[in-house]
Structure formats: C-alpha cells, structure tokens
C-alpha cells in the first residue's frame, strides 16, 4: 500500500484512484478472456489491496466533504477580519449613499471593522453593480441596490451582468411608495379627477421622468391601467422634473414622499395618491392608488443589500440577521417615520423571490407599453 503521510487530501485521493485502476487492470483482462500477465498469487494480493484502497478513498472523500462546510463556517465566524466596502451606483448625497452610510455605521459598531462606502456612479447604477458582480465573493464587497436593476432587462440592452445569476440577495432593507404630484393649476384633487382631466384634454398633458428607469415604467403602467395618453418629457433627475412641475412644463410627476412633502406643505404642488398598495408613513391621510380604484398598480422605492454570487452563505445569513436589529434602533425608527418608508429587512430567500417577481412584472409592463431595451 502506498505511504500517504504528508500528502494533502486531493493528492492522496488521486494516488489512491490511480492505484485502484492499476489493481483492477488484471481483473478486467480476465473478464475479457485475455491472458493475465500476472501470476495468481500476485493477482490475489492486488485484489486485497484494491479492497483496502477503496475503503481509504471512501474515508478521504467523507473527510473532504466535511472539511468544506467547516471551513465556510469558520470563515463566517471570523468575518470580518478586514475592511468591508459597500458600493453604491450613484453619487455622494444620493439616497443610496445616505442609506449605505447608515448601514455602514451600524455594522462598524457591531463588528469593530471599517465598512467603507464607495461610489461608482453612472448608467443608472449599472457601473456600480457591475463592479460588485465581478468582485471576489468573499464577503468583503457588498452592493447597496435600489429597485433599478429589476428594470434593466426591460429597458437596457447588453447589460454586463445578470441580477439573478451574478448576485446573492442579502436583505431588502426598506420600502416606500412614491407619490403622484400635479401642478397647482390642474383641477384635480385625486387620481380619478386627474384621469378625467387627461381624457378631457387629449394631447395636452405631459409627465416628467428621469429617463429610462423604474419611474418611467410606473407611469406607463398608470397610462395602461387608466386608459389615458400622456407624453413623456425626460429630465436629469428628480430635482429637475420637480422644478418643471412647479413651472407647469409638465403636469404629472412621481417623487419620493420625503422630497414631495415640503413642496406639498408650501402649496407649490398638489398630491394625488400614494403609488402603491400601502400608505406612506409621513402622509397617513393620503390614499393609495389601490384605494382609488387601481389595485394592480405597483410602486417601487426600496434599498437592499446584494453580494457577489458565491459569497459564503454563512456570511450572507450573518449580515441579513443584523438588519432587523439595525432597523429596530431608535435612530432608524425615527428616520422611517419622518422619511415615510417602512422597514422590511427580509431574509435572503424572501429578497430573492421579490427580485424574481419584480423583474417579471416590469418586463410585462414594458412589453404591453411597447417599450424596447435600448
């Protein structure tokens, strides 16, 4: 029998299987009716060795199968042992940046390691997402995502990554329904009255968007559900199309409740509905599109953590388990109440299901609205 001291598991297994094949060679010759080049005593000795080698190979395979999960568990228990970066796909001061900094501060305090926010803006967050998709899946790179990547298959050609293939969902942190706003001169106090106004003024009503993103798809879904026609005017971001709404260059926009509330309170714009099936926390008296007769409309406005595909599951679960505790801190409870969002802190499995459903939903909307990827 070959002496295996000092040989690692993979090398030992190779040697055993090679010897095993050699020991089987005479037996295969005999089975084929060919002359056995070995004497009978030698063949018997080889058969006995062959049996022992098989038992040793089985034990090594069992040991290797145990070693892999034990190594992952050990890595997760030690994680993090060095700085972790949280990549965002937008610039400093963006919503993703703000959320990432709150999360990083909490995780730094929890794990006593630096959590660094790194901005990789551009292409509607595609650049930042691609950086993370191509990063080592070791738990030291995370992506603070918005809902935007769920719309990419419907809107963008030649995406350099696949959301469901190249990422492991960690947790959807929070969710908020955007709100529908109109100009103060429009004679409508709710969504039903606005729809009637659009139908009474064909070809005269425009809506503002930030280009090809989830807002475009949400407003197109409204057009489909209500049976109305409006022309899109794209702007460079929410601040610009809110300014256009105040000037009455457009008559409908969609905005976060936190950005909209000061404008509503100062009577610069009018609010029509919360674009979702749940009311927003900082406007509890504002009815939803579902309550106003459009139960199929869906609003998206969430932030969630993703990791590169292949990140050890134990590390993914470890981060996800911290998110409910993060959301339960007094500072985050207060921020949610003032910002109008709801804490979700879903499990990895729940987040994966959500992403899958949203990709299909927005792809269906784009197809019905005849929107092609560009």
C-alpha positions in Angstrom: 0.0 0.0 0.0 1.3 3.4 -0.9 2.6 5.5 2.0 0.4 8.7 2.2 1.9 10.7 5.0 2.4 14.3 4.2 0.1 14.2 1.1 -2.9 16.5 1.0 -6.4 15.2 0.6 -6.7 15.8 -3.1 -3.3 14.4 -3.9 -3.9 11.3 -1.8 -7.3 10.7 -3.5 -5.6 10.9 -6.9 -2.9 8.4 -5.9 -5.5 6.0 -4.4 -7.7 6.1 -7.5 -4.6 5.6 -9.8 -3.5 2.6 -7.8 -7.1 1.4 -7.7 -7.2 1.5 -11.5 -3.9 -0.4 -11.8 -5.2 -3.1 -9.4 -8.3 -3.5 -11.4 -6.4 -4.0 -14.7 -5.7 -7.7 -14.4 -9.3 -8.4 -13.3 -10.6 -6.5 -16.4 -8.3 -8.6 -18.6 -9.6 -11.8 -17.2 -13.2 -10.7 -17.6 -12.5 -10.1 -21.3 -11.0 -13.5 -21.7 -7.5 -12.2 -22.3 -4.3 -13.6 -20.8 -3.5 -12.4 -17.3 0.1 -11.3 -17.3 0.4 -11.6 -13.5 0.7 -14.9 -11.5 -2.4 -16.0 -9.5 -0.7 -15.1 -6.1 0.0 -11.6 -7.4 -3.5 -11.1 -8.6 -5.0 -12.2 -5.2 -2.6 -9.8 -3.4 -3.7 -7.0 -5.7 -7.4 -7.8 -5.1 -6.9 -7.5 -1.4 -5.0 -4.1 -1.8 -7.8 -2.9 -4.1 -10.4 -3.5 -1.4 -8.4 -1.6 1.2 -7.8 1.3 -1.2 -11.4 1.6 -1.9 -12.2 1.9 1.9 -9.4 4.5 2.3 -10.7 6.5 -0.7 -14.3 6.5 0.8 -12.9 7.8 4.1 -11.0 10.6 2.4 -14.0 11.7 0.4 -16.1 11.8 3.5 -13.4 13.9 5.3 -13.2 16.3 2.4 -17.0 16.7 2.2 -16.9 17.7 5.9 -13.9 20.0 5.6 -15.6 22.3 3.0 -18.6 23.4 5.1 -16.5 23.5 8.3 -14.1 25.9 6.5 -17.1 28.1 5.4 -18.4 28.2 9.0 -15.0 29.1 10.4 -14.7 31.9 7.8 -18.2 33.2 8.7 -17.5 33.2 12.4 -14.3 35.2 11.9 -15.8 37.6 9.4 -15.0 40.4 9.1 -11.2 40.4 9.7 -10.5 43.4 7.4 -12.4 46.4 5.9 -15.6 45.8 4.0 -16.7 48.0 1.2 -20.3 48.9 0.3 -20.5 50.0 -3.3 -23.3 52.3 -4.5 -24.3 53.0 -8.1 -25.0 56.7 -7.5 -23.0 59.8 -6.4 -22.4 61.2 -2.9 -25.5 62.6 -1.3 -27.9 60.3 -3.2 -30.5 58.2 -1.4 -28.3 55.1 -1.9 -25.3 56.9 -0.4 -27.3 58.0 2.7 -28.7 54.5 3.3 -25.3 52.9 2.8 -23.7 55.2 5.3 -26.3 54.5 8.0 -25.8 50.7 7.4 -22.0 51.0 7.4 -22.0 53.0 10.6 -24.2 50.3 12.3 -22.0 47.4 11.0 -18.8 49.2 12.0 -20.1 49.5 15.6 -21.3 45.9 15.6 -18.2 44.2 14.1 -15.4 46.7 15.0 -14.1 46.8 11.5 -14.3 49.6 8.9 -17.2 49.5 6.5 -16.4 51.9 3.6 -18.9 53.4 1.2 -17.6 53.5 -2.3 -19.4 55.5 -5.0 -19.3 54.1 -8.6 -21.9 56.3 -10.3 -23.1 56.1 -13.8 -25.5 54.4 -16.3 -28.4 54.3 -13.8 -26.2 52.3 -11.3 -25.1 49.7 -13.9 -21.4 50.7 -13.4 -21.5 50.2 -9.6 -23.5 46.9 -9.9 -21.0 45.5 -12.4 -18.1 46.3 -10.1 -19.7 44.2 -7.4 -20.7 41.4 -9.8 -17.1 41.0 -10.8 -15.7 41.3 -7.2 -14.4 38.3 -5.2 -17.3 36.5 -3.4 -15.6 36.6 -0.1 -17.9 38.8 2.0 -15.8 41.9 1.7 -17.8 43.6 -1.1 -21.5 44.5 -0.9 -23.8 46.5 -3.1 -26.4 48.9 -1.8 -29.0 48.5 -4.6 -32.2 50.3 -5.5 -35.1 48.8 -7.4 -33.4 50.0 -10.7 -31.7 46.7 -11.5 -35.0 44.9 -11.6 -36.0 47.1 -14.6 -32.8 46.7 -16.6 -33.9 43.6 -18.5 -36.9 45.5 -19.8 -35.1 48.8 -20.5 -31.4 48.2 -21.2 -29.6 46.3 -23.9 -26.4 44.4 -23.3 -26.3 44.5 -19.5 -22.9 43.3 -18.4 -24.4 41.2 -15.6 -27.5 39.1 -14.8 -29.1 40.2 -11.5 -30.3 36.7 -10.5 -27.2 34.9 -11.7 -24.4 37.2 -10.6 -25.6 38.3 -7.2 -26.7 36.7 -3.9 -29.6 38.7 -2.3 -28.9 39.6 1.3 -31.8 41.7 2.5 -34.3 44.2 1.3 -34.0 46.9 4.0 -36.9 49.2 3.5 -39.6 50.2 1.1 -41.6 53.3 0.3 -44.3 54.1 -2.1 -43.6 57.2 -4.3 -46.4 59.8 -4.6 -48.1 61.2 -7.6 -47.9 65.0 -7.9 -49.6 67.5 -10.2 -49.3 71.3 -10.8 -51.5 73.5 -8.6 -53.4 74.8 -11.7 -54.7 71.4 -12.6 -58.3 71.0 -11.4 -57.9 67.6 -9.7 -57.8 66.7 -6.0 -57.3 62.9 -6.5 -56.2 60.4 -9.1 -59.7 59.8 -10.5 -60.2 63.5 -11.2 -56.8 63.7 -12.8 -57.6 60.8 -15.1 -60.8 62.5 -16.1 -58.9 65.8 -16.8 -56.4 64.0 -19.0 -59.2 62.4 -21.0 -60.9 65.7 -21.4 -57.6 67.3 -22.7 -56.1 64.9 -25.2 -52.6 65.7 -26.4 -52.1 68.4 -23.8 -50.8 66.6 -20.8 -47.1 65.8 -20.2 -45.4 63.8 -17.5 -41.8 64.2 -16.3 -39.4 61.4 -15.8 -35.7 60.8 -15.1 -35.2 58.8 -18.3 -35.3 55.1 -18.7 -35.8 53.8 -15.2 -38.5 52.5 -12.8 -40.4 55.8 -12.8 -40.9 55.5 -16.5 -42.3 52.1 -16.1 -44.5 53.0 -13.2 -46.0 56.0 -15.1 -46.5 53.9 -18.2 -48.3 51.3 -16.1 -50.6 54.1 -14.9 -51.4 55.0 -18.5 -52.2 51.4 -19.3 -54.4 50.9 -16.2 -56.3 54.2 -16.6 -56.5 54.1 -20.4 -55.0 57.6 -20.8 -52.4 59.2 -23.0 -49.6 61.5 -21.8 -46.3 62.5 -23.4 -43.0 61.8 -21.6 -40.5 64.6 -21.1 -37.3 63.2 -19.6 -35.1 65.3 -17.1 -31.8 64.8 -15.4 -33.0 63.6 -12.0 -35.9 64.2 -9.6 -35.0 67.8 -8.6 -35.2 68.9 -12.2 -38.5 67.4 -13.0 -40.0 68.8 -9.8 -38.9 72.2 -10.9 -40.5 71.6 -14.2 -43.8 70.6 -12.5 -43.8 73.8 -10.4 -43.4 75.8 -13.7 -46.2 73.7 -15.3 -43.9 72.5 -18.0 -45.2 69.0 -17.1 -48.5 68.2 -15.3 -47.6 64.9 -13.5 -44.5 63.5 -11.8 -43.7 60.8 -9.3 -41.4 61.6 -6.4 -40.3 60.2 -3.0 -42.6 61.3 -0.2 -39.6 62.9 1.7 -38.8 65.1 -1.3 -42.5 65.9 -2.1 -43.7 66.8 1.4 -42.1 70.2 1.7 -43.5 71.2 -1.7 -46.9 70.0 -0.7 -46.9 71.7 2.6 -45.8 75.0 0.9 -48.6 74.7 -1.7 -46.2 74.5 -4.6 -47.6 71.2 -5.9 -50.7 69.1 -5.3 -50.5 65.4 -4.3 -52.9 62.9 -5.9 -52.1 59.5 -4.5 -49.5 57.2 -3.0 -48.3 55.0 -5.8 -48.6 51.6 -4.1 -50.9 49.4 -2.1 -49.8 50.8 1.4 -49.9 54.3 2.6 -46.8 56.3 3.3 -45.8 56.9 6.9 -45.3 60.6 6.7 -48.6 61.2 4.8 -51.0 58.8 6.6 -54.1 60.6 5.2 -53.1 60.2 1.6 -55.0 57.3 -0.1 -53.2 54.9 -2.3 -53.8 54.1 -6.0 -55.3 50.8 -4.9 -57.8 52.6 -2.7 -58.6 54.9 -5.6 -59.5 52.0 -7.9 -56.3 50.7 -9.3 -55.3 47.6 -7.3 -52.9 46.3 -9.9 -50.5 49.3 -9.8 -47.2 48.7 -8.1 -44.8 51.3 -6.8 -41.1 50.5 -6.0 -38.8 52.5 -3.9 -36.6 50.3 -1.9 -32.9 49.9 -0.8 -31.4 46.4 -0.4 -28.1 44.7 0.0 -26.6 42.3 -2.6 -23.4 40.3 -2.5 -21.4 38.8 -5.4 -22.7 35.3 -6.3 -20.8 32.6 -4.4 -20.4 34.6 -1.2 -20.4 32.1 1.6 -24.0 31.6 2.7 -23.0 31.8 6.3 -21.7 35.3 5.8 -24.8 36.3 3.8 -27.0 35.0 6.6 -24.9 36.7 9.2 -25.3 40.1 7.6 -29.0 39.6 7.0 -29.6 38.7 10.6 -28.2 42.1 11.7 -30.7 44.1 9.5 -33.7 43.7 11.8 -31.6 44.8 14.7 -30.3 47.8 12.7 -33.9 48.8 11.8 -35.0 48.5 15.4 -32.6 51.1 16.7 -34.3 54.3 17.9 -32.5 56.4 15.3 -33.7 54.3 12.4 -37.3 54.1 13.7 -37.4 57.9 13.9 -35.8 58.2 10.4 -38.5 55.9 8.9 -41.3 57.9 10.5 -40.0 61.2 9.1 -38.9 59.8 5.8 -42.2 58.0 5.0 -40.7 54.5 4.5 -41.4 51.1 6.0 -38.7 48.7 7.3 -38.8 45.3 5.6 -35.4 43.6 6.5 -36.3 40.5 4.5 -34.4 37.2 4.6 -32.2 36.3 1.6 -34.8 33.8 0.4 -37.6 36.4 0.6 -35.5 39.0 -1.2 -34.7 36.6 -4.0 -38.4 35.9 -4.5 -39.1 39.6 -4.6 -36.4 40.3 -7.2 -37.6 37.5 -9.4 -41.2 38.7 -9.2 -40.3 42.4 -9.9 -38.2 41.5 -13.0 -41.1 39.7 -14.5 -43.6 42.4 -13.6 -41.6 45.2 -15.2 -40.8 43.2 -18.2 -44.5 42.5 -18.7 -45.3 46.3 -18.4 -42.6 47.2 -20.9 -44.0 44.7 -23.4 -47.6 46.0 -23.0 -46.3 49.6 -23.4 -44.2 48.6 -26.4 -41.0 49.8 -24.7 -37.9 48.1 -26.1 -34.5 47.8 -24.4 -32.0 50.4 -25.7 
